[in-house]
């Protein structure tokens, strides 16, 4: 599916709207539970849900922009809007973790006890059930669309499951187990988990924004498919990147000097059609060099023959 695919746009939009709805519901019930219990862990869970709401709104904007087709000012499409949305979410997660850690310190100083544990536990149990339903739908959408923004949102709600389990454990240990300081210590653990989630969510978005090369396995598969065309030789200057769900590839290849432009065009068109059938969301640019041509020295990317590397690997 490409960014402009109506089905993809509908799926990502539905996932974003679902996450907004869930976040609104969770903020409401956790706000009540936080006031009832005075729990740092519950407060941390509330803060996370509130930021999830803001992040989910950003996700909706991101997937909407990414779904727009290429235009005169954005000829490669708008796929990176999803990565920008994901980075915004990461910043919110980090801020949330810092606030929770600070509140946990305050609670430790104040004595670290909670109240109304039953209400807090009940709210957390409801949140777990609602969040599980959202995660199942998000996972389906991610499989269908490979959306970076929805993936980052998915990380939020995965952490929410653990957050709610942690809140239940903290309240139970504090109120029923008589273990002092259990609640603020769980608050610290929640903050640490959020920071880890932020790191994971940022990695893919940063790779996307920085035009990181494809994973080696995917790159190798591309070269193997290109090598099945005996007309080509010395595939070099291979460059790959991904923007949103769209792949972009370019490379140089040698063809005989005596070949006509029409013959070369027919060969390259067949190669493009074949490779694009294996990578349907790809834009491919092939540059033809006359056999024996040597590019300007000094660029290590240019003279690296991918076919020769493939033969050595075999």
Buried (B, 14 or more C-beta within 10 A) or exposed (E): BBBBBEEBBEBBBBBBEBBBBBBBBBBEBBBBBBEBBBBBBBBBBBBBBBBBBBBBBBBBBBBBBBBBEBEEEBEEBBBBBBBBBBBBBBEBBBBBBEBBBEBBEEBBEEEBBBEBBEBBBEBBBBBBEBBEEBBEBBBEBBEBBBBBBBBBBBBBBBBBBBBBBBBBBBBBBBBEEEBBBBBBBBBBBBBEBBBBBBEBBBEBBBBBBEEBEBEEEEBBBBBBBBBEBEBBBBBBBBBBBBBBBBBBBBBBBBBEEEBEEEEBEEBBEEBBEEBBEEBEBBBBEBEBBEEEEEEEEEEEEBBBBBBEBBEEEE
